Amino acid sequence: MANFAKPSVPQFSVDVYQNEYLPAGGRDVDAVVTVTATGGGTSGTAGVTGVTAGGPAGVVIMVDCSGSMAHPPAKMEGARAATAAAIDTLRDGTSFAVVAGNHTAVPLYPPHGRLAVAGAGTRAEAKEALARLTPDGGTAIGTWLRLAAALLDGEDLAIRHGVLLTDGRNEHESPEALRAALDACAGRFTCDARGVGTDWEVKEVTGIASALLGSADIVADPAGLAADFTAMMENVMGKGVADVALRLWTPVGAELVFVKQVAPVVADLTGRRTDTGPRTGDYPTGSWGDESRDYHIRVRVPANAVGQEMLAARTSLLVPDPAGGDARPVSQGLIRAVWTHDVAMTTAIHPQVAHYTGQAELADAIQQGLDARKSGDRDGATAKLGRAVQLAAASGNADTAKLLSKVVDVVDAAAGTVRLKAKVAEADEMTLETRSTKTVRVKR
């Protein structure tokens, strides 16, 4: 068992990076907003002024027990070992449960449909129960998620989190049923999703993680599951506050074109807005510990004459009150617009904005290139993956460049000249697709 102290609520700071200068008649303002949380790790004691840490964390581990987990047997063995490692990493006092999932969902431990509280005794009981994880039946992930939500809803928790492991496609419920389950679970808990082996659908697993504000990854070799689950659980144990929202206010006549998280991964939040006032909206960001994230915001303002300036948007973090009071905004940042004749000022792109625009394009190019490759469009795949190689090289994204080199032969990275490999290991292609949205931070 990892010896974690209870995390405290972090303090938030907001920094805005932008070129605020527009030409006469210019309307689009781009800014990168960096949100940093400090003092919220497992050893911290400081919190947002007037706010204290809430109750314990709750974690539900959902393990695929469909019949395909028996082939090869190492998958089920790896899943048991990984779940045991995750249980050992739970902090004392953490509420937890293990769900066995196939075409139905069954609470494996505890069996009575409530959460257990982590301690020496419950950890031992839970690990003994893992012997009952036996592969059989189909796959209906929506049922697993709904059971996890019900278990977590039944407790007074500050952090609600799920971990989902699957090895196959969601073949025993319709895509609409899974989407309905995700819609029902959104905002109730966050969820990390993992695919083991190579027989699962990347877009399903990444879609689950995206909808529930968690991470997605591939563990091609079941032997790597235990280390991956340990790292995931250590991250969850470091969270200090959940349900943090990015709040944006815009003046009359202005509109938000998009709001995207761009680091550590690309995630479009534009469609997740909840209106909280005539010109104010909140965008969910999930749970936070000690960490920093970047958001690219584009605001379209009314055209103005040279010499005019205006506040294009105001951003802050909305932090819930664990005592049950109203959530309140903290750590304000301002996005400005200033109109000028100076061409040098209006044509300059702020390095932060340029970097993350390229990282978002990189993620899109990889997805489009792989889709083209799967459909047999070799020319389209070559063009898109070549552009991805070029962007990865220019931005210093060495991890993505390495993954791309397993799918294409790089002739000239700077020019984006590549050749598609004749044979590509399925695990390499799936790893590139799953990790395509991971970005590197801009060097300041």
N, C-alpha and C positions, 0 to 999 in steps of 0.2 A: 504494500500500500504506500502511495506517495503521501508524505506528511505535509499537507497543505494547511495554511491558516485560512480563515474565512476571508474572501476578498472584500475590499471596501469599494464604495462607489467612486469612480474616477472624477477628476476635474477635467473639464473640456476647454479647449482653446480653439479659436477659428482664425485662420490666416487666409487672406484673399490675394491671389496673384492674377494680374490682368494688365492689358494695355487699354486704358480707359478712353483713348483718343479716337474719335471718329471723324471722317470727312463730312463736309456739308451734305446733309440729307442722309447720312449713314444711320443705320438702324440696329444692326446686330452687335451685341456686346458679349464677349466670351470671357469667362473667368474660371480659374481653378481654385476651388475652396478646399483647403487642407484642414481636416478636423483631427485634433490630437487629444487623446485621453491619457492622463497620467494619474498615478496614485491609486489605480484600480486593480493592481495585481494582487496575488495571493498574500504578499507580505506588506501591502500598503495599508495605511490607516486614514489617509486624508480622503475627503469626499467633497462633492459639490456643496457649496455653502448652504446650510439649512436642510440638507438631505442626508439621510443615513442609509447604510446598506439594509436591504430588506431581508426576507427569510432565506432559507437555503435554496440551493439549486436542485432541480429535478431533471433526471436523465432517463430516457427510455431507449433501450438498445433493441432494434428490430432486426432479427436474423432470418435470412431467407432459408426456409426448410423445404423448398420444392424438390421434386424428384431429381432435377438436374444437378443438385448439390452433391449427389452421390458419384458424379462422373467428372473428374477422378475423385476418389475418396479424400484426397488431400484438401479439397475445398471445404468439406464439412469439418475436417480436423482443424484446418486453419481458422475457420469461423469460430469454433469452440475456443481455441487458444486465444484468438483476438478478443473475444467477449470476456474471457477470464482476465486478460491483461487490462481491459478497460475497467472491469470491476475492481481490480487491485489499485487502479489509479484514482478511484473515487475518494474524495475528501470525506472524513468522518462527518456524519450528519447529513450528507447528501441523500436526497430521496431518489430511488431508482427502481427500474423494473426491466425485465428481459421479455421480449415478445417473440414467439415463434410464428413466422409468417409463411403461408403458402397460398392456396386459394381462399383461406380463411386466416384469422389472426387469433392466437391463443396466448394468454398471459402465462409464460413458462415459470417465471419467478417474479414476485410471489404469486401463487396460484389463485389468490382470492380476489384479484382485480383491483388491488390498491398498490401503492408504492411502498417499498421497504425503505428503511433508513440505514445507510451504510455504517457498518461497524464490523468488528472481527467476526461475529457470529453470522450476520446476514451475508457477508462476503463469502464465507465458507459454504453456506447453504446454497447461495446462488450458483457458485461454481460446481457444486455437486449436481445441481439441476441441469447443467449444460449437457450432461450425459444423455438427457432425454431429447436433445435436439437431433431428430432423425429425419432424413430427407424423404419426402413423399408428397405427392399432389402437384398442384399447379401454382400459378403466381397471380395474385391480385393485390398489388401494393397499396391501393387506396384503402383496403380494409385494415392494413397494418397501421397506416397513418391515422385513420379515425380512432383506432384503439389507443394509440399513443396519445392523441389529443385528449381522449376521455380520461385516461390515467393521470395525465398532467393537470387537467382541469380540476381534479378532485382534491388538490392540495393547495395550500397557501405558500406559493413559491415566488422567489425573486427572479430566478432564471429557469426557463423551461426549454429543454433541448432534447432533440432526437438524434440517434445515429442509425442509419439504415444501410444494410448490406444486402446486395442482390447479385445473382450470377446469371440471370436470364431476363428475357423480355416479359413485359406485363401482358401475358396472353390470355388470362382468364377474367379480365374485365375490360370494358371498352375504354378507349381514350377519353371519352366524355365522362365516364365514371371516375377515372383518375383525376381529371381536371376538376371535377366537382369536389373530390376529396381534398385536393390541394387548396381550392378556394375556401373550403370549410375550415382548413387547418391554418391558413395564413393569418398571422398575427397572434396565434395561440401558442406556437412554439417555433423555434428555429430548428433546422435539421441539416446535418452533414450526411451526404450520400456517397456510397462507395460501390463500384462494380468490381467483382472479382472474376478473373479469367477473361475470356473474350467473346462470350456468347450473349452479352447483354447489349441493350441499345443505348448509345451515348446520349442521344437527345432526351431520352426518358430520364436518365439519372441526373444529367445536368439541369433538366427542367424542374425536377423535384427540388434540387438544392437551390436553384434560383428563386422558385416560388416561395420557399421557406427560409430564404436569406442565410443559407449555409454554404458549405464548400462541397465540391464534387471532385472525385479523382478515381483513377483506375489502379487496381492492385492486380497486375496480370499474374503474378506468382503468389499463390495462397500463403507461401511461407513468409511473405512480407506483411500479412494482415496484422499480426500482433503489434509490430512496431508502429504501424499506421494508426491503429486504434489507440495505442498508448499516447501518441502525440496528439490525436484529436481530443482525448479526454483531458489531457493536461491543459489544452487550450480552453476547453469548456470550464475547467476548474478555476481558470484565471479571470473569468468574467465577473464584473462587479455590478452591472446594471443592464436591464433588458428594455426593449420597447423604446429605444431612443429614436427620435424622428428628426430629420433635417427640415426645419421650417423656413419657408421662403415667402417674403412679402414683395409685391411689385406695385408701383404706382399706377394711377389711372392711365390707360392707354398703352401700358406695357404688357407683354405676354411672355411666358416662359416657353421657349422652343423645345428644350430638352433639359433633363437632369440625369446625369450618368455618373455612377461610381466608376472611377478609372484606375484606382489602385486600392488594394492589391490585385483585384481582378476587375474586368469590365462588366458592369451590370447596369442595364437601362432601367431607371426608376421612374421615367416620365409618366407611364400609365398607372403608377401606384399612388398617385396623389390623392390625398383626402382634403377636401376644401374645409377650412376652419374659419373662414371669414370672407368678406367680399373680394379681397385681393391677397389672401393668405392661404397657403396650402402646406400640408405636411407630407414628407416622403419617408417611409420606414427604412431604418438602417440596422435593426436587430440589436444584438447584445454587444457590450463593449467591456474590455479589460484595459490593460496598458497597450495601446496601439495607435496607429495613425492611418487615416484613409483620405484619399483625394477624390473630389467630385468636380466634374466639368459641367458648368451651367452656361447656357446660352439664353440671353434675354433679348427680345425684340422691342425696342423703344420707339416712341413717335419721332419722326425726323425733326431735327432742329437746325437752327441757323448757327453759323460760326460764332463762337464766343459764348454760347449757351452751355450750361452743364446741368446735370440732374442725377438724382439717386435712382439707379436702374433697378436695384433689388437690395433687400436686406435679408441676411441669412443668420440663423441661430440654431442651436440644438434644443430640442424639447425633451426634457428629462422627467420621467415619472416620479411621483412622490410615493415612496414605499408605505407611508403612513395612510395613504388612501386619499389624500388631497389632490387638487388639480395639478397636472403636470405644468411645468413652467419653462419658458425659454431661458437659455444661458448662452454666454459667449457669442456676442454678436459680431458679424462681419458685414462690410458694405461693398457693393458693386456699383461703380460710378460710370457715367458717360459724359464726355467733354468733347465738344465739336471745335475743330481747328482747321486752318488752311495748311498747316505744316505737313507736307507729304511724308517726310521722314518719320514723323510721330504717328501718323495714321496708318502707315503701311507696316510698321514693326509688329511682329507677332511675339507675344510674351513667350519665353522659353518653356514655361510650364504648359501653356496652352498648346504650343506646337508639339511638344513631346507626347502629350496624352491624346491629341488628335491622331498622331501617328500610331500610337498603341491601339486605339480603337479600330483604326483602319487595318492594322495587322491582324487583329482577331477576326474581323470580317473577311479579310482575304484568305485566311486559312480555312474558315468554314466554307466559303464559296469554292475554293480550290478543291477541297476534299469532296464536296458535293458533286462538282463537275467530274472529278476522277471516278466516283462511283457510278455516274450516269454514262460514262464512256466518252465524255467530251475532253479528249486529251489536250487539245489546243487551249481550251478555256482553263483547264486545270494547270497547265504549264504557265500560263500568263498570271493567274492569281497566286499560285504558290511561288512563282518567281518574284512577284511584288512583295509577298510576305517575307521571303529571304532578304530582299533589299531593305525592307522596313526594320526587320530584326537586327540586321547588321548596323544600320544607321543609328538605332536607338540603344545599342549595346545590350539587347535582350539575348544574352548568350544561351540561356536555357531553351528558349524557343528556337533559336537558330540550330541548336544541337538536335532537337526533335525533328525539325524540318529536314535536316541532312539525312535522316533515315527514310524519308519519303522521296526526296529528289536528290539528284547529283548536282552539286553547286558548281557552275562553271565560272561565274563572276558575281560574287555577292553584292558588290556595290552597284552593279548594273542590273541585278535581278535576273541574270541569265542562268537558267536551270534546265535539266532534263529529268523527266519522270523516270523513276527507277522501274525496271521491268518487273521485279518482284519486291513486294513490301510485306513484312510480317504484320499480321493483323493487329498484334499488340502494339506495334509502333504507330500504326495509323490511328488506332483508338486513343493512344496516349496523347498524340498531337491534337486530336479533336477535343479530348476532354480538357486539356490544359491550355487550349488556344486563347482563353480569356485572361490568363495570368499575365501581369504586366511588371515592368521594372520601374522603380521610382526615378524621377528626373534628378539628375545631378545638379545641385544648387551651387 
